[in-house]
Amino acid sequence: MRRRDLSSVTSADIECRLRIALGKMTARQANIFLSIRFDRTPYDELAARHGIAVDQVTADFANALRIWSRCLH
């Protein structure tokens, strides 16, 4: 996969792409993504909050990162 040069991307463009990415994620993926990336919420806390295993938090976060990466590049 060819990566786009992100050096000229504006913060407004990133914000727009983030909104698009969040719209493509499930609600749980979006919540986990935002909680980990911006609030630094521990995985075990997110697992308890969502009633899932830590392994599922990891999987949801990985899927959310894939979506974010596709939207960013």
RATA-V793775 format. One record per pair of residues at least 12 apart in sequence whose ideal C-beta (glycine too) atoms are under 10 Angstrom apart, sorted by the first residue. I is the first residue (numbers start at 1). J is the second residue. D is the distance in Angstrom with one decimal. If there is no record, write none. Layout:
i = <I & I>
j = <J & J>
d = <D & D>
This chain:
i = <1 & 1 & 1 & 2 & 3 & 3 & 3 & 4 & 4 & 5 & 6 & 6 & 9 & 13 & 14 & 14 & 16 & 17 & 17 & 17 & 17 & 17 & 18 & 18 & 18 & 18 & 18 & 18 & 19 & 20 & 20 & 20 & 20 & 20 & 21 & 21 & 21 & 21 & 21 & 21 & 21 & 21 & 21 & 21 & 22 & 22 & 22 & 22 & 22 & 23 & 23 & 24 & 24 & 24 & 24 & 24 & 25 & 25 & 25 & 25 & 25 & 25 & 25 & 26 & 26 & 26 & 26 & 28 & 28 & 28 & 28 & 28 & 28 & 28 & 28 & 28 & 29 & 29 & 29 & 29 & 29 & 29 & 29 & 29 & 29 & 29 & 30 & 30 & 30 & 31 & 31 & 31 & 31 & 31 & 32 & 32 & 32 & 32 & 32 & 32 & 32 & 32 & 32 & 32 & 32 & 32 & 32 & 32 & 33 & 33 & 33 & 33 & 33 & 33 & 33 & 34 & 35 & 35 & 35 & 35 & 36 & 36 & 36 & 36 & 36 & 36 & 37 & 37 & 37 & 37 & 41 & 42 & 42 & 43 & 43 & 43 & 43 & 43 & 44 & 45 & 46 & 46 & 46>
j = <69 & 70 & 73 & 73 & 69 & 72 & 73 & 72 & 73 & 73 & 72 & 73 & 72 & 72 & 71 & 72 & 71 & 68 & 70 & 71 & 72 & 73 & 33 & 34 & 37 & 68 & 71 & 72 & 71 & 67 & 68 & 70 & 71 & 72 & 33 & 64 & 65 & 66 & 67 & 68 & 69 & 70 & 71 & 72 & 34 & 64 & 67 & 68 & 71 & 67 & 71 & 64 & 67 & 68 & 70 & 71 & 60 & 63 & 64 & 66 & 67 & 68 & 71 & 60 & 63 & 64 & 67 & 46 & 49 & 50 & 52 & 56 & 57 & 60 & 63 & 64 & 59 & 60 & 61 & 62 & 63 & 64 & 65 & 66 & 67 & 68 & 60 & 64 & 67 & 46 & 49 & 50 & 60 & 64 & 46 & 47 & 49 & 50 & 52 & 56 & 57 & 58 & 59 & 60 & 61 & 62 & 63 & 64 & 60 & 61 & 63 & 64 & 65 & 67 & 68 & 64 & 49 & 50 & 57 & 61 & 57 & 58 & 60 & 61 & 64 & 65 & 61 & 64 & 65 & 68 & 57 & 54 & 57 & 55 & 56 & 57 & 58 & 61 & 57 & 57 & 58 & 60 & 61>
d = <9.0 & 8.9 & 7.5 & 8.1 & 9.2 & 9.4 & 5.5 & 7.8 & 4.7 & 9.7 & 7.2 & 7.8 & 8.1 & 9.4 & 9.8 & 7.4 & 9.3 & 8.2 & 9.7 & 4.8 & 5.5 & 9.4 & 9.6 & 9.4 & 9.8 & 7.4 & 7.6 & 8.4 & 9.2 & 9.2 & 9.6 & 9.8 & 5.2 & 9.6 & 8.3 & 7.9 & 9.6 & 9.8 & 5.2 & 4.6 & 8.7 & 7.7 & 4.0 & 7.5 & 7.8 & 8.7 & 8.6 & 8.6 & 9.1 & 9.5 & 9.3 & 9.3 & 5.1 & 9.1 & 8.3 & 7.1 & 8.7 & 7.7 & 5.3 & 9.8 & 5.5 & 8.3 & 9.9 & 7.7 & 8.4 & 8.6 & 9.7 & 9.3 & 9.9 & 6.0 & 8.0 & 8.9 & 9.2 & 5.9 & 10.0 & 9.2 & 9.4 & 4.8 & 7.7 & 9.5 & 5.8 & 4.3 & 9.5 & 9.9 & 7.4 & 9.9 & 9.4 & 6.9 & 9.2 & 8.0 & 8.4 & 7.6 & 8.8 & 9.3 & 5.6 & 9.5 & 9.2 & 7.5 & 9.4 & 9.2 & 5.9 & 9.3 & 9.6 & 4.8 & 5.3 & 10.0 & 9.3 & 6.4 & 7.9 & 6.3 & 9.0 & 3.8 & 7.3 & 8.4 & 7.0 & 8.8 & 8.2 & 9.8 & 9.4 & 9.2 & 8.3 & 10.0 & 9.7 & 5.8 & 8.6 & 9.4 & 8.8 & 8.9 & 8.9 & 8.7 & 9.6 & 9.4 & 9.5 & 9.3 & 9.8 & 4.8 & 6.6 & 7.9 & 8.2 & 9.2 & 9.8 & 8.6 & 8.5>
